[in-house]
Amino acid sequence: MRIVVDLNRCQSYGQCVFAASGVFHMHGEEALEFDYAPDDSMRLQVERAAAACPVRAISIERTSEPIPVTKQPRARTQKKDGAS
C-alpha cells in the first residue's frame, strides 16, 4: 500500500495521527509527516485515518509487486519405439 496526502488540502487537524500514530505524526504544530509506504499490517489503521480526515486529504493506493515466475522443467516423454 502507498499513502498519498494532498498537502495543499491538509489543514493539520491531526485526526490521522490519532487513528494511526505509527504512520502519521505532526512535526511542530502544522507539519504533517508520514510513512508513505507502511507495512501492510497497518492497513486498518491507515484506512481509519483516511476516513477520519475531515478534508479528505489522504488517499490509499494499492501497490502490486510482480510475482516471480518459477520455471518448471518439462517432463520428457518417450516415444513407444524407445526414442526420447
Secondary structure as the mmCIF struct_conf table of DSSP 4:
data_model
#
loop_
_struct_conf.conf_type_id
_struct_conf.id
_struct_conf.beg_label_comp_id
_struct_conf.beg_label_asym_id
_struct_conf.beg_label_seq_id
_struct_conf.end_label_comp_id
_struct_conf.end_label_asym_id
_struct_conf.end_label_seq_id
STRN STRN1 ARG A 2 VAL A 5
TURN_TY1_P TURN_TY1_P1 LEU A 7 ARG A 9
HELX_RH_AL_P HELX_RH_AL_P1 GLN A 15 ALA A 19
TURN_TY1_P TURN_TY1_P2 SER A 21 VAL A 23
STRN STRN2 PHE A 24 HIS A 27
TURN_TY1_P TURN_TY1_P3 GLY A 28 GLU A 30
STRN STRN3 ALA A 31 PHE A 34
BEND BEND1 TYR A 36 ALA A 37
HELX_RH_3T_P HELX_RH_3T_P1 ASP A 40 MET A 42
HELX_RH_AL_P HELX_RH_AL_P2 ARG A 43 ALA A 52
TURN_TY1_P TURN_TY1_P4 PRO A 54 VAL A 55
STRN STRN4 ILE A 58 GLU A 61
HELX_LH_PP_P HELX_LH_PP_P1 GLU A 65 ARG A 76
TURN_TY1_P TURN_TY1_P5 LYS A 80 ASP A 81
BEND BEND2 GLY A 82 GLY A 82
#
